[in-house]
């Protein structure tokens, strides 16, 4: 299995710069590069039309 260079991207200028550098390094070494974009998902809120029930 060939090594893969994985670089995380969050949309910030620093992460985009890191992605360009990592991709260039991977190309120089003839490796595959894999950019990975991830973001946190907000927690779901209460369902509409339903009341919150306190348990205790």
C-alpha positions in Angstrom: 0.0 0.0 0.0 1.4 3.4 -1.0 1.7 6.0 1.8 -0.8 8.9 1.7 -0.3 12.5 2.9 -3.5 13.6 4.6 -3.9 17.3 5.5 -6.7 18.9 7.4 -8.4 22.0 6.0 -10.8 24.2 8.0 -11.0 27.1 5.6 -8.6 29.4 7.5 -5.7 31.0 5.5 -3.2 28.9 7.6 -4.9 25.6 6.8 -5.0 26.5 3.1 -1.3 27.3 3.1 -0.6 24.0 4.9 -2.6 22.2 2.3 -0.7 23.7 -0.6 2.6 22.9 1.1 1.6 19.3 1.9 0.3 18.7 -1.6 3.5 20.1 -3.1 5.5 17.8 -0.8 3.5 14.8 -1.7 3.9 15.5 -5.5 7.7 15.9 -5.0 7.8 12.5 -3.3 5.3 11.0 -5.8 2.8 10.3 -3.1 -1.0 10.6 -3.0 -2.3 13.6 -1.2 -5.7 13.6 0.5 -7.1 16.9 1.7 -9.7 16.5 4.5 -12.3 19.1 5.3 -14.2 18.7 8.5 -16.4 20.9 10.7 -18.3 20.5 13.9 -22.0 19.9 13.6 -24.2 21.8 16.0 -26.2 19.8 18.5 -29.8 19.3 17.4 -32.3 21.5 19.3 -35.6 20.4 20.7 -38.1 19.3 18.1 -40.6 21.9 17.1 -44.1 21.6 18.5 -43.0 19.4 21.4 -42.5 20.4 25.0 -39.3 19.6 26.9 -39.9 17.1 29.7 -37.8 17.3 32.8 -36.8 13.9 34.2 -35.6 13.7 37.8 
